Every structure is written in C-alpha cells, then in structure tokens.
Amino acid sequence: MTIQQIKYFLELAKELHFWNTAEKVFISQSSLSRQIQALEDELKIQLFERDKRNVKLTDAGKFLQEQWTDKVNEFDQILRQAKKIDEGNSGTISITYPGSIAFEFLPSFLKILNTNLPDLKIELTEPTDENHEKLLLDYRTDIAFSRDEIKNGNIDSLNLYSEPICLVVPKNHWLNEKSLNSITDLQNEKFIISGLHQTTFFASLMRSLFAKYGFEPKTTIESDFGGMIINLVSKELGISILPLSFKSAKLENLRFIELEEKIDLYVSWRKNEQNKTIKKVVQFAETIELK
C-alpha cells in the first residue's frame, strides 16, 4: 500500500466514476482499476461496490475515506514543510545573544528574517554566564551572537562590527566628556555592573579595564542584565560601563560617554552546517547596518 494508492482511492471515492477519476489523476482507466484492486487485495477489504453503470462506496470504504482524508492532508502538509526546511525557508532555529544587541541590532535582524523567511520559527535565549562554544557543540543553540570570537575548529565565527564601551551616568551627573580626565576619577563612585567574578567575555574586559587604571570599583548593585542596569542608572542609583548599543534603548536621563576601549560582535555557527536555513540566517546577519 502506498500513499499514491490511497490518493487514487480518495479521488475515486469523491468522483464515484472511474473515467472521470482517471482523467483527474492523469492515468488510464485500466491503471486506476488495477491500483484500486491491488489496494483492496492487500487490505482484504472491499472498498467499492461496482457494476457496469455504478460505483458506490462500501461501509468500510466510507470509513476509510473519512479517516484517510485528514491523514493524507496532514501528510501533504508535513511534506511541504519538509521541503521548505530542505530549501532553507522554514523550520526552527535557536539563537543566543548578549543583552546589549536587544535594542537595535537584534530587532533589525529579526525584521529582516520575518520579511525574507516568514515561516521560520525563532527561539531566542539570552544566556548570562554560558559558554557559547559549548552551546553550539551541544546543539543547544544554532547561532550564537557573542562578544568574543569562538576559536574552535568545528565552529565558524564572523566579526559583524565593533563599537565603543561607554561610561553610563545620569544626565545631571558631574561627569561628561570634558570633565573626565581618567577613569581613576571614579574611584568613589557607586557602580552598577555585571559581577566581575563572572566568566563572560565582558566581565573579563571589565576586570582588565579596572586593572589598567589600578582600582576596584565600588560596586553597590550587581546585575547580569544590561537593560536592568541602565534603568537603575537612569534612576540615579549609580553609574555603569556598558557597550554603546545600550544607547539605542533611548531611556531618559542617561548620558553615554565613549571610552577608548572597543568591543566586537561576532556571529558563530557550526562548521559544515547542513541546515540551509542557518546559512541563510547568517548571511542576513551580515547585511545589518546600524545607525
């Protein structure tokens, strides 16, 4: 029994006429008769009552018509979806990202995907202290946006852009581009930053920055979520150091002061990836231009 035989049966059950059905399915009447007879022989069920003039469904045939119609439609839908996946236009992909890209890059990226791959389902995760390399190799994510380049023979990484890191202060703070002589001037300030004990790339960058200027920040609040940090800074609970991307959040009462240090954004994926969708998504990531 094949799917094609079932489709022939369903078409004949609808038409109840061998000649009309044969024309619709593009085979000869004799071939259709043989296919239906073979199906009945295999099932050991009579599906049709037929004589020289009429074709009627048996009760068993009516039951199978009802059951198989939905199943064949579902099968065709699954097959269409599989073809879309094979063509790289559908399916599901998982993406991990740093919170700093959530306000400009990521929305622009998702808009392009929605326009060009409307059937694609996207699962987003913002890991706080995860190893993107391990997430990719363990197939827990398909594409990783990260601030550090993953150097692994089984992973490809592409540098998308660089941006400054910034001091973030309330607008009424004494600190501005002109008044800042050195970060050492901030030794008595209250900092709201990610925990410097973390193993993330940004935490490592912060440790290096403070070591360069020879002091440890007076940390009053720790958070791994930049969106929370800039909200607290806008409430004048302290100052922070964050990538310039957070400026796109457009919160009021914030001033961003660019420092000399820069930070990169990389996109990484498994080398020799067979999923065409992932390759297309990476290509779209390369097209994003920030304002």
C-alpha positions in Angstrom: 0.0 0.0 0.0 1.4 3.4 -1.0 0.3 7.0 -0.4 -0.4 7.3 -4.1 -2.8 4.4 -4.0 -4.6 6.0 -1.1 -4.8 9.2 -3.0 -6.3 7.3 -6.0 -8.9 5.7 -3.7 -9.8 9.1 -2.2 -10.3 10.7 -5.6 -12.4 7.8 -6.8 -14.4 7.9 -3.5 -15.2 11.5 -4.3 -16.0 11.1 -8.0 -17.5 7.6 -7.9 -16.6 7.4 -11.6 -13.6 5.6 -12.9 -13.2 7.5 -16.2 -13.5 11.0 -14.6 -11.1 10.0 -11.8 -8.6 8.6 -14.2 -8.6 11.9 -16.1 -8.1 13.9 -12.9 -5.1 11.8 -11.7 -3.6 11.6 -15.1 -3.5 7.8 -15.5 -5.5 5.4 -17.7 -8.8 3.9 -16.5 -7.3 0.4 -16.6 -4.3 1.5 -14.5 -6.6 3.1 -11.9 -8.7 -0.1 -11.8 -5.6 -2.1 -11.2 -4.4 0.2 -8.4 -7.7 0.1 -6.6 -7.9 -3.7 -7.0 -4.4 -4.1 -5.6 -5.3 -1.9 -2.6 -8.4 -4.0 -1.9 -6.4 -7.2 -2.2 -3.7 -6.0 0.1 -6.2 -4.7 2.7 -8.5 -7.7 2.2 -11.4 -5.2 2.3 -13.9 -4.4 -0.4 -13.8 -0.6 -0.8 -16.3 -0.2 -3.7 -19.4 -1.9 -5.0 -19.3 -1.6 -8.8 -21.2 -2.8 -11.8 -21.2 -1.7 -15.4 -23.1 1.5 -14.6 -22.4 2.5 -11.0 -19.6 2.8 -8.4 -20.5 3.0 -4.7 -18.5 3.0 -1.5 -18.9 0.2 0.9 -19.4 1.0 4.5 -15.7 0.1 5.1 -14.8 2.3 2.2 -16.8 5.2 3.7 -15.0 4.7 7.0 -11.5 4.7 5.3 -12.5 7.7 3.2 -13.3 9.7 6.4 -10.1 8.6 8.2 -7.7 8.8 5.4 -8.7 12.2 4.1 -7.4 14.0 7.1 -4.3 11.8 7.3 -3.4 12.4 3.7 -3.9 16.2 4.1 -1.7 16.1 7.2 0.9 14.1 5.3 1.0 16.6 2.4 1.3 19.5 4.9 4.3 17.7 6.6 5.9 17.0 3.2 5.5 20.7 2.2 7.1 21.8 5.5 10.0 19.3 5.0 10.6 20.8 1.5 10.7 24.3 3.0 13.2 23.1 5.5 15.3 21.5 2.8 15.2 24.7 0.8 16.2 26.7 3.9 13.0 28.7 4.2 11.3 27.2 7.3 11.8 25.1 10.4 13.1 26.3 13.8 16.4 27.7 14.8 17.7 28.7 18.2 19.7 31.9 18.7 21.6 33.1 21.7 22.6 36.7 22.1 24.0 39.3 24.6 21.5 41.8 26.0 23.4 44.7 24.5 22.1 43.9 21.0 18.5 43.7 22.1 17.6 47.3 21.3 18.9 47.9 17.7 20.8 45.1 16.0 18.6 42.2 17.1 15.2 43.9 16.2 16.6 44.9 12.8 17.9 41.4 12.3 14.6 39.8 13.3 12.7 42.2 11.0 14.8 41.1 8.0 14.2 37.4 8.9 10.5 38.0 9.2 10.4 39.6 5.8 12.5 37.1 4.0 11.8 33.9 5.9 8.2 34.4 7.2 7.7 30.7 8.0 10.8 30.4 10.2 10.3 29.9 13.9 13.0 31.5 16.1 13.8 30.6 19.7 15.8 33.4 21.5 17.8 32.9 24.6 20.0 35.5 26.5 22.5 33.4 28.5 24.1 35.2 31.4 27.2 33.2 32.0 27.1 30.5 29.4 29.9 29.2 27.1 28.6 29.9 23.6 31.1 27.3 22.2 29.6 24.6 24.3 26.1 25.6 23.5 26.8 25.3 19.8 28.7 22.0 20.0 26.0 20.5 22.2 23.3 21.6 19.7 21.6 23.7 22.3 21.8 26.7 20.0 22.2 27.0 16.3 23.5 30.6 16.0 25.4 32.4 18.7 25.9 36.2 18.8 28.7 36.9 21.2 31.2 39.5 22.2 34.2 37.2 21.8 35.4 35.1 18.8 35.0 31.4 19.3 38.2 29.7 18.3 37.3 26.1 17.6 38.0 24.0 14.6 34.3 22.9 14.5 32.9 26.4 14.6 32.9 29.3 12.2 32.8 32.9 13.5 32.4 36.2 11.7 33.1 39.7 13.1 30.0 41.8 12.4 31.1 45.1 13.8 32.9 46.9 16.6 31.7 49.6 19.0 33.0 51.7 21.9 32.2 50.8 25.5 30.9 53.8 27.5 30.5 55.2 30.9 26.8 55.5 31.5 25.7 58.2 34.0 22.6 60.2 34.8 22.2 63.4 32.8 22.7 65.6 35.9 26.0 63.8 36.9 29.1 65.9 37.1 30.8 63.6 34.7 30.9 64.4 31.0 33.3 64.1 28.1 35.1 67.3 29.1 35.3 66.7 32.8 36.6 63.1 32.5 40.3 63.0 32.9 40.8 59.4 33.8 38.7 56.5 35.0 40.6 56.8 38.2 38.5 59.8 38.9 35.6 57.4 39.5 37.1 55.5 42.5 34.5 56.9 44.9 31.5 56.5 42.5 28.8 53.8 43.1 28.9 51.3 40.3 26.1 49.1 38.9 27.8 46.5 36.9 27.9 42.8 36.0 29.7 40.7 38.6 33.4 40.8 37.8 33.7 37.2 39.0 31.8 36.0 36.0 33.5 34.1 33.2 31.8 36.1 30.4 33.9 38.0 27.9 32.5 41.4 29.1 33.3 40.6 32.7 36.8 39.8 31.7 37.1 43.0 29.7 35.9 45.0 32.7 38.4 43.3 35.0 41.2 44.3 32.6 39.9 47.8 32.3 39.9 48.4 36.1 43.3 46.7 36.5 44.7 49.0 33.8 43.7 52.0 36.0 44.7 50.4 39.2 41.5 50.3 41.3 38.5 48.2 42.1 35.1 49.7 41.5 32.8 50.4 44.5 30.0 48.0 43.3 26.7 48.6 45.1 24.5 46.6 42.7 25.4 43.6 40.5 23.2 42.5 37.6 23.8 40.4 34.5 21.1 42.2 32.6 22.1 45.5 30.9 18.5 46.6 30.5 18.1 46.5 34.2 21.4 48.3 34.7 20.6 51.3 32.5 17.2 51.6 34.1 18.8 51.8 37.6 21.4 54.3 36.3 18.5 56.4 34.9 17.0 56.4 38.5 20.3 57.8 39.7 21.3 54.8 41.8 24.8 54.7 40.4 26.9 54.7 37.2 28.0 51.8 34.9 30.1 50.8 32.0 28.4 49.2 29.0 28.6 48.8 25.2 27.3 51.8 23.2 24.5 49.6 21.8 22.5 50.3 25.0 22.1 53.9 24.0 19.5 52.6 21.5 17.2 51.8 24.4 16.5 55.6 24.4 15.9 55.8 28.2 15.6 59.3 29.5 18.0 60.8 32.0 21.1 59.0 30.6 24.4 60.2 29.3 26.8 57.9 27.4 30.5 58.8 27.4 32.6 56.9 24.9 35.8 55.4 26.1 38.8 54.4 24.0 38.2 50.7 24.5 36.1 48.9 21.9 34.1 45.7 21.9 33.2 43.4 18.9 30.1 41.5 18.0 30.6 38.0 16.4 28.1 35.6 14.9 29.1 31.9 15.2 27.7 28.7 13.9 28.8 25.1 13.5 31.2 24.5 10.7 30.0 22.4 7.7 26.4 23.0 8.9 23.9 21.0 6.8 20.9 23.1 7.7 20.5 25.6 4.8 18.3 27.8 7.0 21.2 28.5 9.3 23.4 29.5 6.5 20.8 31.9 5.1 20.3 33.4 8.6 24.0 34.1 8.9 24.0 35.8 5.6 21.2 38.1 6.7 23.1 39.0 9.8 25.9 40.3 7.6 23.5 42.8 6.0 22.6 44.7 9.1 23.7 48.3 9.1 23.5 50.2 12.4 22.6 53.8 12.5 
